[in-house]
Every structure is written in C-alpha cells, then in structure tokens.
C-alpha cells in the first residue's frame, strides 16, 4: 500500500493556535526573515498526541502496519511519530506580513469583524461599515485567474482598525475593503505615513494650535491596524 503524504517541510513547525470551536488545531511555520509562512490546519480534532515544536515535518496517513487509529494524520519528524485524529487537514503557504492574521488563521475566527465584548454591549446594533467595492471591479476580481482560495471562493481583504484612546471606550471596526492584499497593505502604510506627518507638523515650534491638539490626540491614542482575508462565495 502506498502511503499518502499530504505535506512536507524542512522548516521548523510550531503549534500556533487551538480553539474549541470546531475542534481546530493550527500549526505554523513562521521564521524571522523567511519570505513565506506556512499554516497547517486540522479540523474537528477528536484526539491528538503532538508536541509544541518540530524540526521539519511530514504529515501523512498511517502505514498498514502502524498502530494508529484509521482517521489519524501522522506527524513524522525524524524518529518522532505523533498523530492527530481529525475530520480534515488543509495547508497553505502565503507571503509573510506584519498586518494581522493570515487567511488560515482568519478561517478559525467565527466572526472576524466582531468587536470585543465591551463594544458589543455599548452598541448592540453595531454592524460593519466601510466603502463599497464598485460592482465592475468586484466582478473582474471574482472572474480573474488569481491564486484560488477554497474551491468556490475568492478572498477580499478587509482593513480592521482598533482605536484605544487614553480616555474613553475602545472601538474595533472594519474601515475598508480591498481586492488584493497588496492594496490593503499599501493603504495601511499610507495612513501610517500620514499620521507621522501630522505628528511631525504638530511638533514644530511654530505649529498652529489645532495642529498641536491633533498631534497630542494622536499621541494619546493607540491605533492598531490589521488585514482580515474574507472568503466570498463565487
């Protein structure tokens, strides 16, 4: 019998995240300076025998003469033979980014746009807002030959912002949607640059009062930005 090898890497693999929701286990290959990251996702995990880190990893189905449950995925690393009993396994390799979770991580989040509990309690009618994508651009994106997400889906890229002022309530909300991750990252960089210019203008010795006030407000406010890939059904 030929053993089905599902994944192989010589890079270091670590447990990245595990959730009770749908029994999900996420392993990731994340290295400083590497151009890509790799995510390995097990869905509906029933049993597992795994360690926190592997120096190289092969994910495969068991040999006939190995004592593993029939639904096991074997995690092989050197002489190590661990396993995960799960309903499914998928993996993806994506470009490294500093802007929030990769697509595989986002898939583990049941409500990627859902704000934290204090915001939900204060604003029970909260709903995502942001500019709409022109219909023509959306049709072009959905019918293009770009790399495919899960079958039948296309990823759009939403920029989510968390604003934490020194006084007042924290707010988390999506603010824009882009057709490509590159466009979303460019928009974030442009916004960060604009903020830095405002801060610098307010710090000048002859700055106007309103510029000083705006700069001080920005200085007292924490602004986090990240990108969430949103699967859209074709």
C-alpha positions, 0 to 999 in steps of 0.5 A: 500500500502506498502511503499518502503524504499530504505535506512536507517541510524542512522548516521548523513547525510550531503549534500556533493556535487551538480553539474549541470551536470546531475542534481546530488545531493550527500549526505554523511555520513562521521564521524571522526573515523567511519570505513565506509562512506556512499554516497547517490546519486540522479540523474537528480534532477528536484526539491528538498526541503532538508536541509544541515544536518540530524540526521539519515535518511530514504529515501523512496517513498511517502505514498498514502496519502502524498502530494508529487509529484509521482517521489519524494524520501522522506527524513524522519528524525524524524518529518522532511519530505523533498523530492527530485524529481529525475530520480534515487537514488543509495547508497553505503557504502565503507571503509573510506580513506584519498586518494581522492574521493570515487567511488560515488563521482568519478561517478559525475566527467565527466572526472576524469583524466582531468587536470585543465584548465591551463594544458589543454591549455599548452598541448592540446594533453595531454592524460593519461599515466601510466603502463599497467595492464598485460592482465592475471591479468586484466582478473582474476580481471574482472572474480573474485567474488569481491564486484560488482560495477554497474551491468556490471562493475568492478572498477580499481583504478587509482593513480592521482598525482598533482605536484605544484612546487614553480616555474613553471606550475602545472601538474595533471596526472594519474601515475598508475593503480591498481586492488584493492584499497588496492594496490593503497593505499599501493603504495601511502604510499610507495612513501610517505615513500620514499620521507621522506627518501630522505628528511631525507638523504638530511638533514644530515650534511654530505649529498652529494650535489645532495642529498641536491638539491633533498631534497630542490626540494622536499621541494619546491614542493607540491605533492598531491596524490589521488585514482580515482575508474574507472568503466570498462565495463565487 
